[in-house]
Amino acid sequence: MKYLIVGLGNPGPEYADTRHNIGFQVLEHLAGLAEVRFSADRYGDRTEMRHKGRTFILIKPSTFMNLSGKAVRYWMDQENIPADRVLVITDDLALPFGTIRIKPSGGAGGHNGLTSIIQILGTEVFPRLRFGIGSDFARGRQSEYVLGVWNETERKTLADRIEVAAKAVFQFGLLGVEQAMNSFNKR
């Protein structure tokens, strides 16, 4: 059984440690656990790992956030993976920092990466893991906040929250989206 795990973010060192790139950070953690490396491929950096009989194809799109749908569609087609075995990991301003919410479908919620995926796939029905980044910014400063680096308070628990997100990815692959929701949406 193959699963496509797409972590949303923006390519380049200037975005590496920003809130908007939490999807990349979760995938880098997963790759580290499996001791696999990403390599540049079409529309993104790709690696593959195995866990308890499942294959997880990890993709960090190189298309920039606003065009994430191109990478998702390409890799779904390339690997012949249906939407219900795709998990998109994204940041979410509406959730408190470190909160994890898994959903089998839903709207974009103002997130440009999700908007692109929904437009290109022509559906809102694909699982996503939303990682809360909070909304501690002044009016009109949303973009600065999202593209800003983690503050000291966030850094203290960031690694633990990324580990929880990684466990949620494994559970999604092993037991399905409903079980992952039941286990992780309360954490």
N, C-alpha and C positions, 0 to 999 in steps of 0.2 A: 504494500500500500504506500503510495507517494502522496506527500503533502507539500504545498507551496506556501512558504512563510515569507511574506514581503514586509520588510521594515521600512517605513517611510522616513525620508530625510532628504537633505540636500547634499550633493557631493562637494568635496573640497575641504581643505583644512580649516578654513574660516568658519565652517558650520559644525565642525566635529563635536564640540562639547556643548552644543546648544540644546535648549528644551525641544525645539522642533525636530531634532534628530534622535529622539528617544527610540524610534523604531530601529535605526542603525545600531544604537547602543545595545539593545536587547539581542539583536542578531550577532553582534560581535561577542557578546557573553556566551551565547549558545555555541558559536564556533569555537570559542576558547575551551568550553567544557568537552567538546568532541575532539579537540586538537586538530582542527581543520582550518585551512586558510582560504580567504576569498581571493578570487582572481577576476580580472576584468573580462567581461563577456558582453554580449549584445544587450543594450539598454540597462546595464548594471553590473555590479560585482556579484559573483555567484559562488556558492559552495554547497556541498551536499554532506549530510551526516546521517548516521543510522542510530536509532534508539529503539530498543525492544522490538525489533522486527519491522519497524517503520522507517521509511526514507523521508527525510526532511530536506527539501531544496530551499536554501536560504538566498533571498535576493535583496540587495540594497540598490534600488534604482539609481541610475546615473542621469535620469531625465529631468532632475529638479522636481520639486514637490508638485508644481502645477501641471505636470505632464506624466504623473505616476501611472496613469491608466495604460499608457503605451507599453510600459514594462510589464505590468500585470497581465495584460492581454497576450503579449508575446510569449511570456513564460508559461502561461496556462496552455496555450496552443502547442508550444515547443515540447512540453513535458506531458501533454494530454491529461491535464488535471482539471476536474470539474470545479465549479465555484464553491461547492460545499466542502471541498478539501483545500481551500485557499484560506489563509488567515493573514489579514492586513493589520500590522501593528502601527499605531499612530498616537500622537500626542493629543490631549484634550484639555482645553481651557476650562470647560464646564465642570471638571472633576477636581477635587482637592489633590494636592501634590501626592503622588505615590499610589493613588487609588487605581484599581484595575477593574475595568468593566469589559466583559466579553458579551457580544451580541451576535446572533446569526444573520442579522440584516439591519437596515436602518438608513436614515438619510445621511447627508454629508455634515450636518451641523455646522456649516460655515467653514469646514476644513477643505482647503483647495486640493489636497491630495486625494481625499475621498470623492470630492466633486469630479475630478478627472477620471477616477476609476469607474464611478457610476455612469458617467457619460459614455465612456468607451465600451464598457461591458453592456450597457443598456439595461442595467438592473441594479437595485439596491440590495439584492439578496446575495450576500457573500459575508462570511464571518469576519469580525474584526475584534481586535483587542485594543481598547482605548486606555492609554496610560495618562492619568491625571497630572497636569503640570501646574494646576492652580491658576489664579487670575489676579495676582497681586501686582497690578500695574495701574498707573494713572490713566485717566480718560485720554484716548487718542494715542496711547503708547503700546497698544497690543502687539504691533509688529516688532518693536524693539524688545519687548518682553519674550515673545516666542523665539526670536532669533538670538536672544541673550543666553549667556552661559549660566549654569546652575550656581545658585548662591551658596554660601557656606552652610547654612542650615539644611538646605536640600542635599548637599553633598554628604552630610553625615549619615543619611539613610538611603541614598540613591542606590548603592550597590545591593542592599537588601531588597529594595523594591524591584530592581532589575532581576534579581534571582527569583522572586515570586512570579514575575511575568514569564520568565523562562520555564518555570514549572507549569505554568498555565498553558504554554505552547505545547509542552510534552503531553499534558493531559488532553488537550484538544486532539492531538494526533492519535492517542491511545484509546480514549473513551468517547470522543465526540464533543460537539459544541455545548450541548445541554449539560452534560456532566461537568465540563470545565466552568460553565456559568455557575452551576450550583456550588462548586468548590471554591471559586476564586472571586466571585462578585461581592462577597461579604468581607474579603480580606483587605 
